[in-house]
Amino acid sequence: MRRENEKKHQENIEYILKVNEEHLNKSDAIFLQAPGMNKMILVGENRPLTSFRKKIINIPFNVQKANYTSMMDIYARLININLDITGSDVLNLLNN
């Protein structure tokens, strides 16, 4: 029963990636959080994301859960830009 569910899950993932293949082709980067064997399921030989290997970037922080809320938090963190500058750096930027 477990193997059947895993197979159905893999088929669902492949279907979703196939439907969104045009978007994946147009993208500059694909952020992925899939540790260990989970990553090989997606990016191993003859797997759904194999042809996009060069675009894949590991998410640079820990991800707690695989759900919509976590995905939106990850998205917000990835698009956010944090600058760590001192007062003298700001003056140098303003004077240039």
N, CA, C and O atoms as a CHARMM CRD file, in Angstrom:
* protein
*
  384
    1    1 MET  N      0.82200  -1.19400   0.00000 PROA 1      0.00000
    2    1 MET  CA     0.00000   0.00000   0.00000 PROA 1      0.00000
    3    1 MET  C      0.86900   1.26200   0.00000 PROA 1      0.00000
    4    1 MET  O      0.58100   2.22300  -0.71400 PROA 1      0.00000
    5    2 ARG  N      1.94000   1.24900   0.81300 PROA 2      0.00000
    6    2 ARG  CA     2.81500   2.40800   0.87600 PROA 2      0.00000
    7    2 ARG  C      3.49900   2.65100  -0.46900 PROA 2      0.00000
    8    2 ARG  O      3.57600   3.78700  -0.93700 PROA 2      0.00000
    9    3 ARG  N      3.99200   1.58200  -1.08300 PROA 3      0.00000
   10    3 ARG  CA     4.65000   1.71600  -2.38500 PROA 3      0.00000
   11    3 ARG  C      3.70000   2.25200  -3.44500 PROA 3      0.00000
   12    3 ARG  O      4.09200   3.04900  -4.29600 PROA 3      0.00000
   13    4 GLU  N      2.46000   1.81300  -3.38700 PROA 4      0.00000
   14    4 GLU  CA     1.46000   2.31500  -4.33600 PROA 4      0.00000
   15    4 GLU  C      1.23000   3.80100  -4.15000 PROA 4      0.00000
   16    4 GLU  O      1.14400   4.54500  -5.12700 PROA 4      0.00000
   17    5 ASN  N      1.13100   4.24000  -2.90300 PROA 5      0.00000
   18    5 ASN  CA     0.94100   5.66600  -2.62100 PROA 5      0.00000
   19    5 ASN  C      2.16500   6.48100  -3.04800 PROA 5      0.00000
   20    5 ASN  O      2.02300   7.58200  -3.58100 PROA 5      0.00000
   21    6 GLU  N      3.35300   5.94800  -2.81400 PROA 6      0.00000
   22    6 GLU  CA     4.56800   6.63800  -3.25200 PROA 6      0.00000
   23    6 GLU  C      4.60100   6.75900  -4.76900 PROA 6      0.00000
   24    6 GLU  O      4.99700   7.79300  -5.30500 PROA 6      0.00000
   25    7 LYS  N      4.18600   5.70300  -5.45700 PROA 7      0.00000
   26    7 LYS  CA     4.15800   5.72800  -6.91900 PROA 7      0.00000
   27    7 LYS  C      3.14300   6.75600  -7.41500 PROA 7      0.00000
   28    7 LYS  O      3.43300   7.50300  -8.35000 PROA 7      0.00000
   29    8 LYS  N      1.95900   6.80800  -6.80500 PROA 8      0.00000
   30    8 LYS  CA     0.95000   7.80200  -7.18200 PROA 8      0.00000
   31    8 LYS  C      1.45600   9.21500  -6.93200 PROA 8      0.00000
   32    8 LYS  O      1.23600  10.11800  -7.73800 PROA 8      0.00000
   33    9 HSD  N      2.13600   9.39400  -5.80500 PROA 9      0.00000
   34    9 HSD  CA     2.69300  10.71000  -5.47800 PROA 9      0.00000
   35    9 HSD  C      3.72900  11.13400  -6.52100 PROA 9      0.00000
   36    9 HSD  O      3.72700  12.27800  -6.97700 PROA 9      0.00000
   37   10 GLN  N      4.60800  10.20800  -6.89300 PROA 10     0.00000
   38   10 GLN  CA     5.62000  10.48900  -7.91900 PROA 10     0.00000
   39   10 GLN  C      4.95900  10.83400  -9.25200 PROA 10     0.00000
   40   10 GLN  O      5.40000  11.75200  -9.94200 PROA 10     0.00000
   41   11 GLU  N      3.91200  10.11000  -9.61500 PROA 11     0.00000
   42   11 GLU  CA     3.19000  10.39500 -10.85900 PROA 11     0.00000
   43   11 GLU  C      2.53900  11.77400 -10.81400 PROA 11     0.00000
   44   11 GLU  O      2.54000  12.49100 -11.81500 PROA 11     0.00000
   45   12 ASN  N      1.98200  12.15300  -9.66300 PROA 12     0.00000
   46   12 ASN  CA     1.39200  13.48800  -9.51100 PROA 12     0.00000
   47   12 ASN  C      2.44600  14.58000  -9.67500 PROA 12     0.00000
   48   12 ASN  O      2.20300  15.59200 -10.33300 PROA 12     0.00000
   49   13 ILE  N      3.61300  14.36900  -9.07600 PROA 13     0.00000
   50   13 ILE  CA     4.70400  15.33800  -9.19600 PROA 13     0.00000
   51   13 ILE  C      5.12800  15.47100 -10.65600 PROA 13     0.00000
   52   13 ILE  O      5.29400  16.58100 -11.16000 PROA 13     0.00000
   53   14 GLU  N      5.30000  14.34900 -11.32600 PROA 14     0.00000
   54   14 GLU  CA     5.70300  14.37400 -12.73600 PROA 14     0.00000
   55   14 GLU  C      4.65900  15.08900 -13.58900 PROA 14     0.00000
   56   14 GLU  O      5.00900  15.84400 -14.49600 PROA 14     0.00000
   57   15 TYR  N      3.39400  14.85700 -13.30300 PROA 15     0.00000
   58   15 TYR  CA     2.31500  15.52000 -14.04300 PROA 15     0.00000
   59   15 TYR  C      2.36900  17.03200 -13.82900 PROA 15     0.00000
   60   15 TYR  O      2.29600  17.79700 -14.79000 PROA 15     0.00000
   61   16 ILE  N      2.49500  17.46400 -12.58000 PROA 16     0.00000
   62   16 ILE  CA     2.54200  18.89900 -12.27000 PROA 16     0.00000
   63   16 ILE  C      3.73500  19.55300 -12.95700 PROA 16     0.00000
   64   16 ILE  O      3.60900  20.64600 -13.51000 PROA 16     0.00000
   65   17 LEU  N      4.88300  18.89700 -12.92700 PROA 17     0.00000
   66   17 LEU  CA     6.07400  19.46200 -13.57300 PROA 17     0.00000
   67   17 LEU  C      5.91000  19.49500 -15.08800 PROA 17     0.00000
   68   17 LEU  O      6.36800  20.43600 -15.73600 PROA 17     0.00000
   69   18 LYS  N      5.26800  18.48600 -15.65900 PROA 18     0.00000
   70   18 LYS  CA     5.04700  18.45400 -17.10900 PROA 18     0.00000
   71   18 LYS  C      4.09600  19.57000 -17.53200 PROA 18     0.00000
   72   18 LYS  O      4.32100  20.22400 -18.55000 PROA 18     0.00000
   73   19 VAL  N      3.04100  19.78800 -16.75900 PROA 19     0.00000
   74   19 VAL  CA     2.07200  20.85000 -17.06400 PROA 19     0.00000
   75   19 VAL  C      2.75500  22.22200 -16.99000 PROA 19     0.00000
   76   19 VAL  O      2.40800  23.13200 -17.74300 PROA 19     0.00000
   77   20 ASN  N      3.72300  22.36600 -16.08200 PROA 20     0.00000
   78   20 ASN  CA     4.39400  23.65100 -15.88600 PROA 20     0.00000
   79   20 ASN  C      5.75000  23.73200 -16.58300 PROA 20     0.00000
   80   20 ASN  O      6.55900  24.60600 -16.27300 PROA 20     0.00000
   81   21 GLU  N      5.99600  22.82900 -17.51400 PROA 21     0.00000
   82   21 GLU  CA     7.29800  22.78300 -18.18300 PROA 21     0.00000
   83   21 GLU  C      7.63200  24.10000 -18.89600 PROA 21     0.00000
   84   21 GLU  O      8.78700  24.52500 -18.89900 PROA 21     0.00000
   85   22 GLU  N      6.64400  24.73300 -19.48700 PROA 22     0.00000
   86   22 GLU  CA     6.87700  26.01500 -20.17300 PROA 22     0.00000
   87   22 GLU  C      7.40000  27.06700 -19.18600 PROA 22     0.00000
   88   22 GLU  O      8.31700  27.82300 -19.50800 PROA 22     0.00000
   89   23 HSD  N      6.82300  27.10900 -18.00800 PROA 23     0.00000
   90   23 HSD  CA     7.26900  28.05900 -16.98500 PROA 23     0.00000
   91   23 HSD  C      8.68200  27.72500 -16.50800 PROA 23     0.00000
   92   23 HSD  O      9.49800  28.62100 -16.29100 PROA 23     0.00000
   93   24 LEU  N      8.96400  26.44400 -16.34800 PROA 24     0.00000
   94   24 LEU  CA    10.30400  26.02700 -15.93600 PROA 24     0.00000
   95   24 LEU  C     11.33800  26.39100 -17.00000 PROA 24     0.00000
   96   24 LEU  O     12.45300  26.79600 -16.67000 PROA 24     0.00000
   97   25 ASN  N     10.97600  26.24900 -18.26300 PROA 25     0.00000
   98   25 ASN  CA    11.89600  26.61700 -19.34800 PROA 25     0.00000
   99   25 ASN  C     12.20100  28.11100 -19.34600 PROA 25     0.00000
  100   25 ASN  O     13.33200  28.51600 -19.61300 PROA 25     0.00000
  101   26 LYS  N     11.20000  28.92500 -19.04600 PROA 26     0.00000
  102   26 LYS  CA    11.38100  30.37500 -19.04800 PROA 26     0.00000
  103   26 LYS  C     12.10600  30.89100 -17.81000 PROA 26     0.00000
  104   26 LYS  O     12.64800  31.99600 -17.83300 PROA 26     0.00000
  105   27 SER  N     12.12300  30.11900 -16.74200 PROA 27     0.00000
  106   27 SER  CA    12.69400  30.58500 -15.47700 PROA 27     0.00000
  107   27 SER  C     14.21400  30.65200 -15.53600 PROA 27     0.00000
  108   27 SER  O     14.85900  29.89400 -16.26100 PROA 27     0.00000
  109   28 ASP  N     14.77400  31.57600 -14.75800 PROA 28     0.00000
  110   28 ASP  CA    16.22300  31.69100 -14.64200 PROA 28     0.00000
  111   28 ASP  C     16.76900  30.78800 -13.54300 PROA 28     0.00000
  112   28 ASP  O     17.91500  30.34100 -13.60400 PROA 28     0.00000
  113   29 ALA  N     15.93700  30.52200 -12.53400 PROA 29     0.00000
  114   29 ALA  CA    16.36100  29.69800 -11.40500 PROA 29     0.00000
  115   29 ALA  C     15.17300  28.90900 -10.87000 PROA 29     0.00000
  116   29 ALA  O     14.02600  29.35100 -10.93300 PROA 29     0.00000
  117   30 ILE  N     15.48100  27.73900 -10.34600 PROA 30     0.00000
  118   30 ILE  CA    14.47900  26.89800  -9.69500 PROA 30     0.00000
  119   30 ILE  C     15.00200  26.62000  -8.29400 PROA 30     0.00000
  120   30 ILE  O     16.02100  25.94900  -8.13100 PROA 30     0.00000
  121   31 PHE  N     14.31300  27.12900  -7.29200 PROA 31     0.00000
  122   31 PHE  CA    14.72200  26.91600  -5.91200 PROA 31     0.00000
  123   31 PHE  C     14.11600  25.61100  -5.42000 PROA 31     0.00000
  124   31 PHE  O     12.92300  25.36200  -5.59300 PROA 31     0.00000
  125   32 LEU  N     14.95100  24.78200  -4.80600 PROA 32     0.00000
  126   32 LEU  CA    14.52800  23.44200  -4.42400 PROA 32     0.00000
  127   32 LEU  C     15.01700  23.12100  -3.02400 PROA 32     0.00000
  128   32 LEU  O     16.16400  23.40600  -2.67800 PROA 32     0.00000
  129   33 GLN  N     14.15100  22.53100  -2.22400 PROA 33     0.00000
  130   33 GLN  CA    14.52400  22.00000  -0.91400 PROA 33     0.00000
  131   33 GLN  C     14.07200  20.55100  -0.88500 PROA 33     0.00000
  132   33 GLN  O     12.90100  20.26400  -0.63500 PROA 33     0.00000
  133   34 ALA  N     14.98800  19.65100  -1.13900 PROA 34     0.00000
  134   34 ALA  CA    14.68100  18.22400  -1.14100 PROA 34     0.00000
  135   34 ALA  C     15.94000  17.48200  -0.70100 PROA 34     0.00000
  136   34 ALA  O     16.77500  17.12600  -1.53200 PROA 34     0.00000
  137   35 PRO  N     16.07600  17.24900   0.59700 PROA 35     0.00000
  138   35 PRO  CA    17.30600  16.61500   1.08600 PROA 35     0.00000
  139   35 PRO  C     17.40200  15.13000   0.72900 PROA 35     0.00000
  140   35 PRO  O     16.39400  14.44000   0.57700 PROA 35     0.00000
  141   36 GLY  N     18.63000  14.66800   0.60300 PROA 36     0.00000
  142   36 GLY  CA    18.91800  13.25100   0.42500 PROA 36     0.00000
  143   36 GLY  C     18.28800  12.61100  -0.80100 PROA 36     0.00000
  144   36 GLY  O     18.37700  13.12700  -1.91500 PROA 36     0.00000
  145   37 MET  N     17.65800  11.48700  -0.56500 PROA 37     0.00000
  146   37 MET  CA    17.06200  10.71400  -1.65300 PROA 37     0.00000
  147   37 MET  C     15.89800  11.44600  -2.31500 PROA 37     0.00000
  148   37 MET  O     15.60200  11.20300  -3.48500 PROA 37     0.00000
  149   38 ASN  N     15.24100  12.33200  -1.58600 PROA 38     0.00000
  150   38 ASN  CA    14.13600  13.08600  -2.17300 PROA 38     0.00000
  151   38 ASN  C     14.61400  13.91900  -3.36200 PROA 38     0.00000
  152   38 ASN  O     13.90400  14.06400  -4.35700 PROA 38     0.00000
  153   39 LYS  N     15.81200  14.45700  -3.24700 PROA 39     0.00000
  154   39 LYS  CA    16.35100  15.24000  -4.35100 PROA 39     0.00000
  155   39 LYS  C     16.62500  14.35400  -5.56100 PROA 39     0.00000
  156   39 LYS  O     16.39300  14.76200  -6.69900 PROA 39     0.00000
  157   40 MET  N     17.11600  13.14600  -5.31700 PROA 40     0.00000
  158   40 MET  CA    17.40600  12.23700  -6.41900 PROA 40     0.00000
  159   40 MET  C     16.12200  11.81200  -7.14200 PROA 40     0.00000
  160   40 MET  O     16.15300  11.50500  -8.33400 PROA 40     0.00000
  161   41 ILE  N     15.00200  11.79400  -6.42500 PROA 41     0.00000
  162   41 ILE  CA    13.72100  11.46700  -7.05100 PROA 41     0.00000
  163   41 ILE  C     13.35400  12.52800  -8.08300 PROA 41     0.00000
  164   41 ILE  O     12.71900  12.22900  -9.09400 PROA 41     0.00000
  165   42 LEU  N     13.76000  13.77300  -7.82000 PROA 42     0.00000
  166   42 LEU  CA    13.42300  14.87900  -8.72000 PROA 42     0.00000
  167   42 LEU  C     14.49400  15.15200  -9.76300 PROA 42     0.00000
  168   42 LEU  O     14.17800  15.50300 -10.90000 PROA 42     0.00000
  169   43 VAL  N     15.77400  14.99400  -9.38300 PROA 43     0.00000
  170   43 VAL  CA    16.85200  15.42200 -10.25800 PROA 43     0.00000
  171   43 VAL  C     17.75500  14.28700 -10.71600 PROA 43     0.00000
  172   43 VAL  O     18.72600  14.53700 -11.43100 PROA 43     0.00000
  173   44 GLY  N     17.47200  13.06100 -10.33400 PROA 44     0.00000
  174   44 GLY  CA    18.29000  11.92500 -10.76000 PROA 44     0.00000
  175   44 GLY  C     18.13800  11.68100 -12.25700 PROA 44     0.00000
  176   44 GLY  O     17.41000  12.39500 -12.94700 PROA 44     0.00000
  177   45 GLU  N     18.82700  10.67700 -12.73800 PROA 45     0.00000
  178   45 GLU  CA    18.74800  10.35800 -14.17000 PROA 45     0.00000
  179   45 GLU  C     17.32500  10.00800 -14.57700 PROA 45     0.00000
  180   45 GLU  O     16.62500   9.27300 -13.88100 PROA 45     0.00000
  181   46 ASN  N     16.91200  10.54800 -15.71400 PROA 46     0.00000
  182   46 ASN  CA    15.56400  10.31800 -16.26800 PROA 46     0.00000
  183   46 ASN  C     14.45200  10.72200 -15.30100 PROA 46     0.00000
  184   46 ASN  O     13.39200  10.09500 -15.26900 PROA 46     0.00000
  185   47 ARG  N     14.69300  11.75300 -14.52800 PROA 47     0.00000
  186   47 ARG  CA    13.69500  12.26200 -13.58800 PROA 47     0.00000
  187   47 ARG  C     13.15400  13.58700 -14.09100 PROA 47     0.00000
  188   47 ARG  O     13.72500  14.17000 -15.01300 PROA 47     0.00000
  189   48 PRO  N     12.05500  14.08400 -13.50400 PROA 48     0.00000
  190   48 PRO  CA    11.37300  15.26400 -14.03900 PROA 48     0.00000
  191   48 PRO  C     12.23600  16.52400 -14.17800 PROA 48     0.00000
  192   48 PRO  O     12.07000  17.27500 -15.13900 PROA 48     0.00000
  193   49 LEU  N     13.14700  16.76600 -13.24300 PROA 49     0.00000
  194   49 LEU  CA    13.92100  18.01100 -13.29100 PROA 49     0.00000
  195   49 LEU  C     15.34500  17.82500 -13.80600 PROA 49     0.00000
  196   49 LEU  O     16.16200  18.73800 -13.68800 PROA 49     0.00000
  197   50 THR  N     15.65400  16.67200 -14.36700 PROA 50     0.00000
  198   50 THR  CA    17.01000  16.39800 -14.83800 PROA 50     0.00000
  199   50 THR  C     17.48200  17.44200 -15.84500 PROA 50     0.00000
  200   50 THR  O     18.62200  17.90000 -15.77200 PROA 50     0.00000
  201   51 SER  N     16.62800  17.81600 -16.77100 PROA 51     0.00000
  202   51 SER  CA    17.03900  18.76100 -17.81800 PROA 51     0.00000
  203   51 SER  C     17.19300  20.18900 -17.28400 PROA 51     0.00000
  204   51 SER  O     17.70100  21.05800 -17.99300 PROA 51     0.00000
  205   52 PHE  N     16.76200  20.43800 -16.04800 PROA 52     0.00000
  206   52 PHE  CA    16.85900  21.77700 -15.46200 PROA 52     0.00000
  207   52 PHE  C     17.93900  21.85800 -14.38300 PROA 52     0.00000
  208   52 PHE  O     17.96000  22.80900 -13.60200 PROA 52     0.00000
  209   53 ARG  N     18.83400  20.87200 -14.33300 PROA 53     0.00000
  210   53 ARG  CA    19.84900  20.82200 -13.27300 PROA 53     0.00000
  211   53 ARG  C     20.63300  22.11400 -13.11300 PROA 53     0.00000
  212   53 ARG  O     20.91500  22.53100 -11.98900 PROA 53     0.00000
  213   54 LYS  N     20.98800  22.74900 -14.21800 PROA 54     0.00000
  214   54 LYS  CA    21.81000  23.96300 -14.15000 PROA 54     0.00000
  215   54 LYS  C     21.05600  25.12900 -13.52400 PROA 54     0.00000
  216   54 LYS  O     21.67700  26.08000 -13.05100 PROA 54     0.00000
  217   55 LYS  N     19.74500  25.07200 -13.51500 PROA 55     0.00000
  218   55 LYS  CA    18.93100  26.15200 -12.96400 PROA 55     0.00000
  219   55 LYS  C     18.61400  25.95200 -11.48300 PROA 55     0.00000
  220   55 LYS  O     18.15600  26.88300 -10.82100 PROA 55     0.00000
  221   56 ILE  N     18.84900  24.76800 -10.96300 PROA 56     0.00000
  222   56 ILE  CA    18.42800  24.44100  -9.59900 PROA 56     0.00000
  223   56 ILE  C     19.38300  25.05100  -8.58100 PROA 56     0.00000
  224   56 ILE  O     20.60100  24.89400  -8.66300 PROA 56     0.00000
  225   57 ILE  N     18.78500  25.75300  -7.61900 PROA 57     0.00000
  226   57 ILE  CA    19.51600  26.35200  -6.50600 PROA 57     0.00000
  227   57 ILE  C     18.88300  25.83500  -5.22300 PROA 57     0.00000
  228   57 ILE  O     17.66600  25.89200  -5.05200 PROA 57     0.00000
  229   58 ASN  N     19.72000  25.33000  -4.32400 PROA 58     0.00000
  230   58 ASN  CA    19.19500  24.88300  -3.03800 PROA 58     0.00000
  231   58 ASN  C     18.75700  26.08900  -2.22000 PROA 58     0.00000
  232   58 ASN  O     19.44400  27.11000  -2.19500 PROA 58     0.00000
  233   59 ILE  N     17.63200  25.97400  -1.55900 PROA 59     0.00000
  234   59 ILE  CA    17.15600  27.04400  -0.68200 PROA 59     0.00000
  235   59 ILE  C     18.17200  27.17500   0.44700 PROA 59     0.00000
  236   59 ILE  O     18.47400  26.18400   1.11200 PROA 59     0.00000
  237   60 PRO  N     18.71200  28.38200   0.68100 PROA 60     0.00000
  238   60 PRO  CA    19.83900  28.54600   1.60400 PROA 60     0.00000
  239   60 PRO  C     19.46100  28.62400   3.08400 PROA 60     0.00000
  240   60 PRO  O     20.20000  29.21300   3.87300 PROA 60     0.00000
  241   61 PHE  N     18.34800  28.05400   3.46700 PROA 61     0.00000
  242   61 PHE  CA    17.95800  28.01900   4.87900 PROA 61     0.00000
  243   61 PHE  C     17.04300  26.82700   5.10100 PROA 61     0.00000
  244   61 PHE  O     16.53000  26.24000   4.14800 PROA 61     0.00000
  245   62 ASN  N     16.84300  26.47400   6.36600 PROA 62     0.00000
  246   62 ASN  CA    16.01500  25.30700   6.69300 PROA 62     0.00000
  247   62 ASN  C     14.54700  25.57600   6.41500 PROA 62     0.00000
  248   62 ASN  O     14.04700  26.68300   6.61500 PROA 62     0.00000
  249   63 VAL  N     13.87300  24.54200   5.95000 PROA 63     0.00000
  250   63 VAL  CA    12.44200  24.59500   5.68000 PROA 63     0.00000
  251   63 VAL  C     11.77000  23.60800   6.62100 PROA 63     0.00000
  252   63 VAL  O     12.13400  22.43300   6.65300 PROA 63     0.00000
  253   64 GLN  N     10.78900  24.08000   7.39200 PROA 64     0.00000
  254   64 GLN  CA    10.16800  23.23200   8.40200 PROA 64     0.00000
  255   64 GLN  C      9.14600  22.26800   7.81400 PROA 64     0.00000
  256   64 GLN  O      9.22300  21.06200   8.05100 PROA 64     0.00000
  257   65 LYS  N      8.20000  22.78300   7.05700 PROA 65     0.00000
  258   65 LYS  CA     7.12000  21.94500   6.54300 PROA 65     0.00000
  259   65 LYS  C      6.93600  22.16700   5.05000 PROA 65     0.00000
  260   65 LYS  O      7.25800  23.23300   4.52400 PROA 65     0.00000
  261   66 ALA  N      6.42300  21.16600   4.38300 PROA 66     0.00000
  262   66 ALA  CA     6.12800  21.27800   2.95600 PROA 66     0.00000
  263   66 ALA  C      4.64200  21.58900   2.80100 PROA 66     0.00000
  264   66 ALA  O      3.83700  20.70300   2.51600 PROA 66     0.00000
  265   67 ASN  N      4.28900  22.86700   2.99400 PROA 67     0.00000
  266   67 ASN  CA     2.89600  23.27700   2.81500 PROA 67     0.00000
  267   67 ASN  C      2.85900  24.67700   2.20900 PROA 67     0.00000
  268   67 ASN  O      3.90100  25.30800   2.02800 PROA 67     0.00000
  269   68 TYR  N      1.68400  25.15100   1.90400 PROA 68     0.00000
  270   68 TYR  CA     1.52700  26.43400   1.21300 PROA 68     0.00000
  271   68 TYR  C      2.05400  27.60500   2.04300 PROA 68     0.00000
  272   68 TYR  O      2.72100  28.49300   1.51200 PROA 68     0.00000
  273   69 THR  N      1.75800  27.60800   3.33300 PROA 69     0.00000
  274   69 THR  CA     2.20200  28.70300   4.20500 PROA 69     0.00000
  275   69 THR  C      3.72600  28.77500   4.23700 PROA 69     0.00000
  276   69 THR  O      4.30200  29.85800   4.13100 PROA 69     0.00000
  277   70 SER  N      4.37600  27.62800   4.38300 PROA 70     0.00000
  278   70 SER  CA     5.84100  27.60800   4.38100 PROA 70     0.00000
  279   70 SER  C      6.38900  28.07500   3.03800 PROA 70     0.00000
  280   70 SER  O      7.38300  28.79900   2.98200 PROA 70     0.00000
  281   71 MET  N      5.73400  27.65400   1.95600 PROA 71     0.00000
  282   71 MET  CA     6.18800  28.06800   0.63500 PROA 71     0.00000
  283   71 MET  C      6.11800  29.59300   0.48100 PROA 71     0.00000
  284   71 MET  O      7.02700  30.20200  -0.08400 PROA 71     0.00000
  285   72 MET  N      5.05100  30.20100   0.97700 PROA 72     0.00000
  286   72 MET  CA     4.92400  31.65300   0.88100 PROA 72     0.00000
  287   72 MET  C      5.96500  32.35600   1.75900 PROA 72     0.00000
  288   72 MET  O      6.47500  33.41100   1.38100 PROA 72     0.00000
  289   73 ASP  N      6.28200  31.79000   2.91700 PROA 73     0.00000
  290   73 ASP  CA     7.34200  32.34000   3.76800 PROA 73     0.00000
  291   73 ASP  C      8.69600  32.25100   3.07400 PROA 73     0.00000
  292   73 ASP  O      9.49000  33.19100   3.12000 PROA 73     0.00000
  293   74 ILE  N      8.94800  31.12100   2.43600 PROA 74     0.00000
  294   74 ILE  CA    10.20200  30.93400   1.70000 PROA 74     0.00000
  295   74 ILE  C     10.28700  31.94700   0.56300 PROA 74     0.00000
  296   74 ILE  O     11.32900  32.57000   0.36400 PROA 74     0.00000
  297   75 TYR  N      9.21200  32.11000  -0.17100 PROA 75     0.00000
  298   75 TYR  CA     9.17100  33.07000  -1.27000 PROA 75     0.00000
  299   75 TYR  C      9.49300  34.47500  -0.76500 PROA 75     0.00000
  300   75 TYR  O     10.29800  35.18500  -1.36900 PROA 75     0.00000
  301   76 ALA  N      8.86800  34.87500   0.33900 PROA 76     0.00000
  302   76 ALA  CA     9.10800  36.20800   0.90000 PROA 76     0.00000
  303   76 ALA  C     10.57000  36.37700   1.30500 PROA 76     0.00000
  304   76 ALA  O     11.15600  37.43700   1.08500 PROA 76     0.00000
  305   77 ARG  N     11.15400  35.34800   1.88800 PROA 77     0.00000
  306   77 ARG  CA    12.56000  35.44000   2.28700 PROA 77     0.00000
  307   77 ARG  C     13.48900  35.49300   1.08100 PROA 77     0.00000
  308   77 ARG  O     14.49900  36.19600   1.11000 PROA 77     0.00000
  309   78 LEU  N     13.16200  34.76300   0.02900 PROA 78     0.00000
  310   78 LEU  CA    14.02900  34.73800  -1.14300 PROA 78     0.00000
  311   78 LEU  C     14.00300  36.05400  -1.92100 PROA 78     0.00000
  312   78 LEU  O     15.02400  36.45800  -2.47700 PROA 78     0.00000
  313   79 ILE  N     12.85400  36.72400  -1.96800 PROA 79     0.00000
  314   79 ILE  CA    12.78200  37.96100  -2.74300 PROA 79     0.00000
  315   79 ILE  C     13.16700  39.18200  -1.92800 PROA 79     0.00000
  316   79 ILE  O     13.31500  40.27300  -2.48000 PROA 79     0.00000
  317   80 ASN  N     13.32900  39.01800  -0.63700 PROA 80     0.00000
  318   80 ASN  CA    13.69500  40.12100   0.23500 PROA 80     0.00000
  319   80 ASN  C     15.18700  40.40100   0.12100 PROA 80     0.00000
  320   80 ASN  O     15.99300  39.47200   0.06600 PROA 80     0.00000
  321   81 ILE  N     15.54900  41.64800   0.08600 PROA 81     0.00000
  322   81 ILE  CA    16.95700  42.03000   0.03700 PROA 81     0.00000
  323   81 ILE  C     17.29400  42.73200   1.34400 PROA 81     0.00000
  324   81 ILE  O     16.63700  43.70000   1.72900 PROA 81     0.00000
  325   82 ASN  N     18.32200  42.23600   2.02100 PROA 82     0.00000
  326   82 ASN  CA    18.78000  42.84700   3.26600 PROA 82     0.00000
  327   82 ASN  C     20.16200  43.42500   3.04300 PROA 82     0.00000
  328   82 ASN  O     21.07600  42.73000   2.59900 PROA 82     0.00000
  329   83 LEU  N     20.30400  44.69900   3.35300 PROA 83     0.00000
  330   83 LEU  CA    21.60000  45.35200   3.25300 PROA 83     0.00000
  331   83 LEU  C     22.11400  45.61800   4.65500 PROA 83     0.00000
  332   83 LEU  O     21.38500  46.11700   5.51100 PROA 83     0.00000
  333   84 ASP  N     23.35000  45.28800   4.87800 PROA 84     0.00000
  334   84 ASP  CA    23.97700  45.53100   6.16400 PROA 84     0.00000
  335   84 ASP  C     25.08900  46.55200   5.93900 PROA 84     0.00000
  336   84 ASP  O     26.21900  46.19400   5.60800 PROA 84     0.00000
  337   85 ILE  N     24.75200  47.83200   6.12300 PROA 85     0.00000
  338   85 ILE  CA    25.72200  48.88800   5.88100 PROA 85     0.00000
  339   85 ILE  C     25.80700  49.79800   7.09800 PROA 85     0.00000
  340   85 ILE  O     24.85500  49.91400   7.87000 PROA 85     0.00000
  341   86 THR  N     26.94400  50.43200   7.25900 PROA 86     0.00000
  342   86 THR  CA    27.15100  51.35000   8.38200 PROA 86     0.00000
  343   86 THR  C     26.86800  52.77700   7.92900 PROA 86     0.00000
  344   86 THR  O     26.68700  53.04000   6.74000 PROA 86     0.00000
  345   87 GLY  N     26.83300  53.67700   8.87500 PROA 87     0.00000
  346   87 GLY  CA    26.57100  55.08000   8.56900 PROA 87     0.00000
  347   87 GLY  C     27.55800  55.66500   7.57400 PROA 87     0.00000
  348   87 GLY  O     27.15800  56.42000   6.68700 PROA 87     0.00000
  349   88 SER  N     28.84600  55.33400   7.70000 PROA 88     0.00000
  350   88 SER  CA    29.84800  55.86800   6.77200 PROA 88     0.00000
  351   88 SER  C     29.62800  55.31200   5.36200 PROA 88     0.00000
  352   88 SER  O     29.88300  56.00500   4.37700 PROA 88     0.00000
  353   89 ASP  N     29.16100  54.07300   5.26200 PROA 89     0.00000
  354   89 ASP  CA    28.86400  53.50000   3.94700 PROA 89     0.00000
  355   89 ASP  C     27.71900  54.25400   3.27700 PROA 89     0.00000
  356   89 ASP  O     27.74800  54.49100   2.06900 PROA 89     0.00000
  357   90 VAL  N     26.72200  54.62400   4.05500 PROA 90     0.00000
  358   90 VAL  CA    25.58700  55.37900   3.51400 PROA 90     0.00000
  359   90 VAL  C     26.07100  56.72900   3.00200 PROA 90     0.00000
  360   90 VAL  O     25.67700  57.15300   1.91600 PROA 90     0.00000
  361   91 LEU  N     26.90900  57.40100   3.76200 PROA 91     0.00000
  362   91 LEU  CA    27.44400  58.70100   3.32000 PROA 91     0.00000
  363   91 LEU  C     28.24600  58.54400   2.02900 PROA 91     0.00000
  364   91 LEU  O     28.13500  59.37800   1.13100 PROA 91     0.00000
  365   92 ASN  N     29.03400  57.50900   1.92700 PROA 92     0.00000
  366   92 ASN  CA    29.81700  57.25900   0.70700 PROA 92     0.00000
  367   92 ASN  C     28.89800  57.03300  -0.48900 PROA 92     0.00000
  368   92 ASN  O     29.17100  57.52200  -1.58600 PROA 92     0.00000
  369   93 LEU  N     27.80000  56.28600  -0.27800 PROA 93     0.00000
  370   93 LEU  CA    26.84700  56.03600  -1.35600 PROA 93     0.00000
  371   93 LEU  C     26.16200  57.32600  -1.78900 PROA 93     0.00000
  372   93 LEU  O     25.97000  57.55300  -2.98300 PROA 93     0.00000
  373   94 LEU  N     25.79600  58.16400  -0.83800 PROA 94     0.00000
  374   94 LEU  CA    25.09900  59.41400  -1.15400 PROA 94     0.00000
  375   94 LEU  C     25.99800  60.41400  -1.85100 PROA 94     0.00000
  376   94 LEU  O     25.53500  61.19900  -2.67900 PROA 94     0.00000
  377   95 ASN  N     27.27700  60.39100  -1.52500 PROA 95     0.00000
  378   95 ASN  CA    28.22500  61.34800  -2.12600 PROA 95     0.00000
  379   95 ASN  C     28.66300  60.92300  -3.52400 PROA 95     0.00000
  380   95 ASN  O     29.22000  61.73500  -4.26200 PROA 95     0.00000
  381   96 ASN  N     28.42500  59.67900  -3.90100 PROA 96     0.00000
  382   96 ASN  CA    28.86200  59.21100  -5.22700 PROA 96     0.00000
  383   96 ASN  C     27.77700  59.31300  -6.21000 PROA 96     0.00000
  384   96 ASN  O     27.96400  58.96400  -7.37500 PROA 96     0.00000
